[in-house]
Amino acid sequence: MPTGGTRQAPENTLTARQRRFVEEYQIDLNATQAAMRAGYSPKGARVRGSELLANRNVRATIDAMRAARSERMELTVASITSDLLRLANSAKAMATPSSFSVARQSLMDVAKLNGLVVETSVTIVRSAEERAARLAELRAERERLTRTH
């Protein structure tokens, strides 16, 4: 028997504390907090939460609960995609500038949801000299444009 008085649950069954962990984990998906709320020691909660997530029966129960909740909510990639496409088509039919914006955003959301578009962020770091040189270039370009117009 492992330390802490808990035993490994037979297949498809959990101890009362493991069941409580699974329920608590659904709240915020934080294994450490769920372990503490389920009654495990705060000192060892991080390790215990990780061990519980690695437990085959605990993981299967978590996955089953997540699938059941998704079914109850009827939220799937397909249903969300369908709703967004319906919204985009309705917005396009309205033919106003703001409705075209809604349609464009809905289509972008569909593309992101289906993995066709991935948002990234790039940070460019320049030295003080590079920034000064770039600023001088931009000022020169602005002056050139001002003179030609």
Secondary structure, DSSP 8 states (H G I E B T S, - for coil): --GGG-----TT---HHHHHHHHHHHHH--HHHHHHHTT--TTTHHHHHHHHHHSHHHHHHHHHHHHHHHHHHT--HHHHHHHHHHHHHHHHHH-SHHHHHHHHHHHHHHHHHTTS-----------HHHHHHHHHHHHHHHHHHHHH-
